[in-house]
């Protein structure tokens, strides 16, 4: 009933027992955490806890083409054919119904006070009306509206908000417009930024705006950091940037702000690699602090693309996954932008921090096999491996709000077979697997900040890898017999060899050390026909003299034979 559903969704701490694959252990875990899944029938919210894997709620099969929680998980927006419905995520009662046919995308402001809705700019959408609207959720009134011609998922949301919703901004031709909610129309400032193509507001109470002007025939790409003009300034403002950086050979930029707004990571990409080393273009990583103390290109010791760069929630470190497979994962200091620790090499292209910044999951999705590696940060700053797992065919990975479990999904249309989601413990132990005929999305329900506290891993839960797979440290079953060797030709040509897997000495975590791929070779040989040998340039003079004597003797012997 309704009262039972509210009880299921109460985010309170409780003591419960969890049975996982034949072992019983007492765990102090949060009672329930919501999981939303969306399929052909609509959206449904479940509750996952230590005592029961999944329990169904009264919020079931709600029509939805898209779903989006607010940052604190308090309200939920469901997009359908006729518009958007906003629900209270605790009582499941609709709080707002918006008639916006042809809705393409939605986004909440940071506090959930405003909802941005983008419609198709056609007769099937907004028609002749403005297709980008900002709605105040409490009153249901339109606070701001404007036209937007094109939509890019990578650049959404178009209107960005500060941490307290006191400032909003939007990039237009050669300008960045700032608003001061709730007075969108009466209080606004225009900042002049030449050729601006993208901007990103830092996530703090006193934000800074990062802008990008792409490369043209006259000048390289330019990244600039500006202070936000105050509401009392004149309408059009020209000001010098706090930090400015030129980037060559760049077509697009992805800004990654630290959670405290102190620094920003800049992933610069280009569709064409001018060095002719890759068919897939070129990517570089840059770093800039707001105070201007550090403004540099991040030094990476392995050639290849930058697969992922992610900040710790504590803003004291960031991790980068880079290089040709097996990719390398290195942790950098946020103060100096220098490498301090490495997590090893392996088939990874994705990294996820847990909400408290003391656990990391490395994953390999896409054309990689789906290997997961879990790490725990110790008091001395070292990261220790806590377990392995393989989430085959997975598309996404997301930590739970309590930072103890990881949700991986296999969704359509990315994959139309083996759809479903899995819940893993922080040591790679599989807790739950839900299979679905077709699944469009599955995600945790967010919670308000401070709901959960950071907790260390439980004693005896570290899982180590041996020759036969994974097992916990508490396993006393004795040594297992290693599997017999199977050559590649003995398995229909599919052996276990893969360029994505690193040697054991390179896959272990430890203090930062330079990759072998960057060490210079002892000498460089000039290319020639197969079988040709070349003398070492560092060979001694006596060796060179002896080689000449042998060559002369051989030539003399050949002439005598003729």
Secondary structure, 3 states (H helix, E strand, C coil): CHHHHHHHCCCCEEEEEEEECCEEEEEEEECCEEEEEEECCEEEEEEECCCCCCEECCCCCECCCEEEECCCCCEEEEEECCEEEEEECCCCCEEEEECCCCEEEEEECCCCCEEEEEECCCCCCCCCCCCEEEEECCCCCEEEEECCCCCCHHHCCCCEECCCCCCEEEEECCEEEEEECCEEEEEEEEEECCCEEEEEECCCCCCEEEEEECCCCCCCEEEEEEECCCCCCCCEECCCCCEEEEECCCCEEEEEECCCCCEEEEEEEECCCCCCCCCCCEEEEEEEECCCCCEEECCCCCCCCEEEEEECCCCCEEEEEECCCCEEEEEEECCCCCEEEEEEEECCCEEEECCCCCEEEEECCCCCCCEEEEEEECCCCCEEEEEEEECCCCCEEEECCCCCEEEEEECCCCCCCCCEEEEEECCCCEEEEEECCCCCEEEECCCCCCCCCCCCCCCCCCEEEECCEEEECCCCCCCCCCCCCCCHHHHCCCCCCCCCCCCHHHHCCEECCCCHHHCCCCCCCCCCCCCCCCCCCCCCHHHHHHHHHHHHHHHHHHHHHC
